[in-house]
Amino acid sequence: DGWSANVLIQELNTLYTAFIDGQSDPLPPLAIQYPDYAAWQRQWLSAERIQVQSDYWRTMLSDAPVLLDLPTDRPRPPEQSFAGQAVPIDLDVALTTALKRLSEQQGVTLFMTLLSAWGVVLSRLSGQDDVVIGTPSAGRSRQEVEPLIGFFVNTLALRMDLSGELTVAE
């Protein structure tokens, strides 16, 4: 995951610098290993807790749209591959500053502002007022796992009700 890539790059940089300077390995020993995290997660996801979580998400997403009906420039293939692509978007400094200011005024994060705007765009393009957007969550809720390299990411489903007349604050 992206977090792990940053950990790896930082550690390689630290090790390379130490090597160039003739020093020994400066990295502190890890307090835990990835299998420790896996054991914690397995323990946390007890039968009762997994049932509660499962019931919650089934309720929250029970009547959510299965498909966001976006206009396409070609027909959907009969057999979907689910292969995705990234489309980078660069926001200039002035727009970024304005969005940060708006976020601050509304008492929300820049992520929340951008997510809301994206939800509105998807709603307008699809003609649907019930939109679910998946966003990656780092999954590193314990400080001990922050220096580990491994896949901790979970996708969080964020459901938006965009019906009615919306204000900027909404």
Secondary structure, 3 states (H helix, E strand, C coil): CHHHHHHHHHHHHHHHHHHHCCCCCCCCCCCCCHHHHHHHHHHHCCHHHHHHHHHHHHHHHCCCCCCCCCCCCCCCCCCCCCCCCCCCCCCCHHHHHHHHHHHHHHCCCHHHHHHHHHHHHHHHHHCCCEEEEEEEECCCCCHHHCCCCCCCCEEEEEEEECCCCCCCCC
